[in-house]
Amino acid sequence: MADEMTLSERLASIRVRIAQAAARAGRTAASVELVAVTKTLSTQTVRAAYDLGLRRFGENRVQEAREKIPALGLAGSHWELIGHLQTNKAGPAVELFERIQSVDSVRLAEALSVRARASEREMLILLEVNIAGEASKSGFAPAELSGAAMAIERLPGLRIQGLMTVAPIATEPELVRPVFRQTRELLASLREGGAGREGWDQLSMGMSDDFEVAIEEGATLIRVGRALFGERATPPNRVQ
């Protein structure tokens, strides 16, 4: 676990890097939100991050979030599910999270719709797209996204806000720039084609190793774990 001083220094460095990447793209740092990925971290570490001003946190698994989020009780915090979600866990996911970034099938969206209506709430979601077509990753293929988006838009209790993608592991961030660019272009195409409504303005892309390139290509949400908290005791997974 990183101590608070180390965490403070890392956060300051990341904020500088966000601002510099945004400036290179002609954007402001305020146009990018940092999602602190807290999987496997203790409540003490998450609270230290909260005390430093972080308010948006990402968890990979419903089971871990079920224990961590209520135990923390952080006023004004925003929790996002960024890992793969099974349809049988749609209920607790709706209860725990403000937004689910990893909606990767119409079937999952239907399950979330049922649970959101039962809870009398509107569930914010992003559609996960598998730009690189990696068999090991979830997400809609680009070619099927338009039809899926139109079907999901008709479901009550859900509000699509944009897209999420996970880039392939690469030795250099520049190698995955095309993935981020294609995701941005896909969102623009959806909006122009009528599949995406007004308000589809969120792009969740970029992690510890490549978030600066993602920002340059239009990311509004970056998911950062290791660069902020240091190496974990267990190997990080790629939604960090």
C-alpha positions as CSV (number, residue, x, y, z in Angstrom):
1,M,0.0,0.0,0.0
2,A,1.3,3.4,-0.9
3,D,1.5,5.8,2.0
4,E,-0.3,9.1,1.8
5,M,2.8,11.2,0.9
6,T,3.6,8.8,-2.0
7,L,0.0,8.8,-3.1
8,S,-0.1,12.6,-2.9
9,E,3.0,12.9,-5.1
10,R,1.6,10.4,-7.6
11,L,-1.7,12.1,-7.8
12,A,0.0,15.5,-8.4
13,S,2.1,14.0,-11.2
14,I,-0.9,12.4,-12.9
15,R,-2.8,15.7,-12.7
16,V,0.1,17.5,-14.4
17,R,0.2,14.9,-17.1
18,I,-3.5,15.1,-17.7
19,A,-3.3,18.9,-18.0
20,Q,-0.4,18.7,-20.5
21,A,-2.1,16.0,-22.6
22,A,-5.3,18.0,-22.7
23,A,-3.4,21.1,-23.7
24,R,-1.8,19.3,-26.6
25,A,-5.3,18.4,-27.8
26,G,-6.6,22.0,-27.4
27,R,-8.7,20.9,-24.4
28,T,-8.8,21.9,-20.7
29,A,-7.8,19.5,-17.9
30,A,-11.4,19.9,-16.6
31,S,-12.7,18.1,-19.6
32,V,-11.0,14.9,-18.3
33,E,-12.1,13.0,-15.2
34,L,-9.8,10.6,-13.4
35,V,-11.4,7.4,-12.3
36,A,-9.2,5.9,-9.5
37,V,-9.2,2.1,-9.9
38,T,-9.5,0.7,-6.4
39,K,-9.7,-3.0,-7.0
40,T,-8.0,-5.1,-4.3
41,L,-7.1,-1.9,-2.3
42,S,-7.8,-1.6,1.4
43,T,-10.4,0.9,2.6
44,Q,-7.6,2.8,4.3
45,T,-5.9,3.4,0.9
46,V,-9.2,4.4,-0.8
47,R,-10.0,6.8,2.1
48,A,-6.5,8.4,1.7
49,A,-7.3,9.0,-2.0
50,Y,-10.6,10.5,-1.0
51,D,-8.9,12.8,1.5
52,L,-6.7,14.0,-1.3
53,G,-9.8,15.1,-3.3
54,L,-10.5,12.2,-5.5
55,R,-14.3,11.5,-5.8
56,R,-14.7,9.1,-8.7
57,F,-13.7,5.4,-8.1
58,G,-13.8,2.3,-10.3
59,E,-14.2,-1.2,-9.2
60,N,-13.9,-4.4,-11.3
61,R,-16.1,-6.8,-9.4
62,V,-19.5,-6.6,-7.7
63,Q,-18.4,-8.9,-4.9
64,E,-15.6,-6.7,-3.8
65,A,-17.6,-3.5,-4.2
66,R,-20.4,-5.0,-2.1
67,E,-18.1,-4.9,0.9
68,K,-16.0,-1.9,0.2
69,I,-18.5,0.8,-0.8
70,P,-20.8,0.5,2.2
71,A,-17.9,0.2,4.6
72,L,-16.3,3.4,3.3
73,G,-19.5,5.5,3.2
74,L,-17.7,8.3,1.4
75,A,-20.0,11.3,1.1
76,G,-20.1,12.7,-2.4
77,S,-18.2,9.8,-4.0
78,H,-19.1,8.4,-7.3
79,W,-18.6,4.6,-8.0
80,E,-18.3,3.1,-11.4
81,L,-18.2,-0.6,-12.5
82,I,-15.5,-1.0,-15.0
83,G,-15.1,-4.8,-15.1
84,H,-17.1,-7.4,-16.9
85,L,-20.6,-7.8,-15.4
86,Q,-22.5,-11.1,-15.5
87,T,-26.3,-10.7,-16.0
88,N,-27.0,-12.5,-12.7
89,K,-25.3,-9.7,-10.9
90,A,-27.3,-6.9,-12.5
91,G,-29.3,-6.3,-9.3
92,P,-26.5,-5.5,-6.9
93,A,-24.7,-3.6,-9.6
94,V,-27.6,-1.3,-10.0
95,E,-27.7,-0.8,-6.2
96,L,-24.0,-0.2,-5.8
97,F,-22.9,1.9,-8.8
98,E,-23.7,5.2,-10.3
99,R,-22.6,4.2,-13.7
100,I,-21.7,0.9,-15.4
101,Q,-19.0,1.4,-18.0
102,S,-18.9,-2.2,-19.3
103,V,-22.2,-3.0,-20.9
104,D,-21.2,-5.4,-23.6
105,S,-24.4,-7.1,-24.7
106,V,-28.1,-6.3,-25.3
107,R,-28.9,-9.2,-22.9
108,L,-27.0,-7.5,-20.1
109,A,-28.7,-4.2,-20.9
110,E,-32.1,-5.9,-20.6
111,A,-31.2,-7.3,-17.2
112,L,-30.0,-3.9,-16.0
113,S,-33.2,-2.3,-17.4
114,V,-35.4,-4.6,-15.3
115,R,-33.4,-3.9,-12.2
116,A,-33.3,-0.2,-12.7
117,R,-37.0,0.0,-13.2
118,A,-37.6,-2.1,-10.0
119,S,-35.3,0.3,-8.1
120,E,-37.1,3.3,-9.7
121,R,-33.9,4.8,-10.9
122,E,-32.1,5.7,-14.1
123,M,-28.9,3.7,-14.6
124,L,-26.1,5.5,-16.4
125,I,-24.2,3.2,-18.7
126,L,-21.4,3.2,-21.3
127,L,-21.3,0.6,-24.1
128,E,-18.1,-1.3,-24.2
129,V,-16.6,-1.7,-27.7
130,N,-13.9,-4.2,-28.7
131,I,-12.1,-2.1,-31.3
132,A,-9.2,-4.5,-31.7
133,G,-11.3,-7.6,-31.9
134,E,-9.4,-9.4,-29.2
135,A,-10.9,-12.7,-28.3
136,S,-9.8,-12.3,-24.7
137,K,-11.9,-9.1,-24.2
138,S,-15.6,-8.3,-24.0
139,G,-17.3,-5.7,-25.9
140,F,-19.4,-5.1,-29.0
141,A,-17.7,-5.4,-32.4
142,P,-17.8,-2.0,-34.2
143,A,-20.0,-3.4,-36.9
144,E,-22.7,-4.5,-34.5
145,L,-22.7,-1.5,-32.2
146,S,-25.2,0.7,-34.1
147,G,-27.9,-1.9,-34.0
148,A,-27.2,-2.8,-30.4
149,A,-27.2,0.9,-29.4
150,M,-30.6,1.5,-30.9
151,A,-32.0,-1.6,-29.2
152,I,-30.6,-0.6,-25.8
153,E,-31.8,3.0,-26.2
154,R,-35.4,1.7,-26.3
155,L,-35.0,0.1,-22.9
156,P,-36.5,2.0,-20.0
157,G,-34.4,2.8,-16.9
158,L,-31.1,3.2,-18.8
159,R,-29.3,6.2,-20.1
160,I,-26.4,5.6,-22.5
161,Q,-23.7,8.3,-22.1
162,G,-21.1,7.1,-24.6
163,L,-18.5,4.4,-25.2
164,M,-15.8,2.6,-23.3
165,T,-12.9,0.6,-24.7
166,V,-9.9,-1.3,-23.4
167,A,-6.8,-1.0,-25.6
168,P,-4.5,-4.0,-26.2
169,I,-1.4,-4.3,-24.2
170,A,1.4,-2.6,-26.1
171,T,5.1,-1.8,-25.6
172,E,4.5,1.9,-26.6
173,P,1.4,4.0,-26.0
174,E,1.6,5.3,-29.6
175,L,0.9,1.8,-30.8
176,V,-2.7,1.9,-29.4
177,R,-3.5,5.5,-30.6
178,P,-5.5,4.0,-33.5
179,V,-7.7,2.2,-31.1
180,F,-8.6,5.4,-29.2
181,R,-9.0,7.3,-32.4
182,Q,-11.4,4.7,-33.9
183,T,-13.4,4.7,-30.7
184,R,-13.8,8.5,-30.9
185,E,-14.7,8.3,-34.6
186,L,-17.2,5.5,-33.8
187,L,-19.0,7.6,-31.2
188,A,-19.2,10.5,-33.7
189,S,-20.5,8.2,-36.4
190,L,-23.2,6.9,-34.0
191,R,-24.3,10.4,-33.1
192,E,-24.4,11.5,-36.8
193,G,-26.3,8.4,-37.8
194,G,-29.0,8.8,-35.2
195,A,-28.1,5.8,-33.1
196,G,-26.6,8.0,-30.4
197,R,-28.8,10.7,-28.9
198,E,-27.8,14.1,-27.5
199,G,-25.7,13.6,-24.4
200,W,-23.6,10.8,-25.8
201,D,-20.5,12.6,-24.9
202,Q,-18.4,10.3,-22.7
203,L,-15.4,8.3,-23.9
204,S,-13.8,6.1,-21.3
205,M,-10.4,5.0,-22.6
206,G,-6.9,5.1,-21.4
207,M,-5.2,3.5,-18.4
208,S,-2.0,3.8,-16.4
209,D,0.3,3.2,-19.4
210,D,-1.5,5.1,-22.2
211,F,-3.9,7.6,-20.7
212,E,-2.1,10.6,-22.2
213,V,-2.5,9.3,-25.7
214,A,-6.2,8.5,-24.9
215,I,-6.7,12.1,-23.8
216,E,-5.1,13.4,-27.0
217,E,-7.6,11.3,-28.9
218,G,-10.7,12.6,-26.9
219,A,-11.0,10.6,-23.7
220,T,-13.2,12.2,-21.1
221,L,-12.7,9.4,-18.5
222,I,-9.4,7.7,-17.8
223,R,-9.2,4.7,-15.6
224,V,-5.9,4.8,-13.6
225,G,-4.9,2.3,-10.9
226,R,-1.2,1.3,-10.9
227,A,0.2,4.8,-11.8
228,L,-1.7,6.2,-8.9
229,F,-1.5,3.5,-6.2
230,G,1.6,1.6,-7.2
231,E,1.9,-2.1,-7.9
232,R,-0.7,-4.3,-6.2
233,A,-0.1,-7.5,-4.4
234,T,-2.1,-9.3,-7.1
235,P,-1.4,-8.7,-10.8
236,P,-3.4,-5.8,-12.2
237,N,-5.9,-6.5,-14.9
238,R,-6.2,-4.4,-18.0
239,V,-9.2,-2.3,-17.0
240,Q,-6.9,-0.5,-14.7
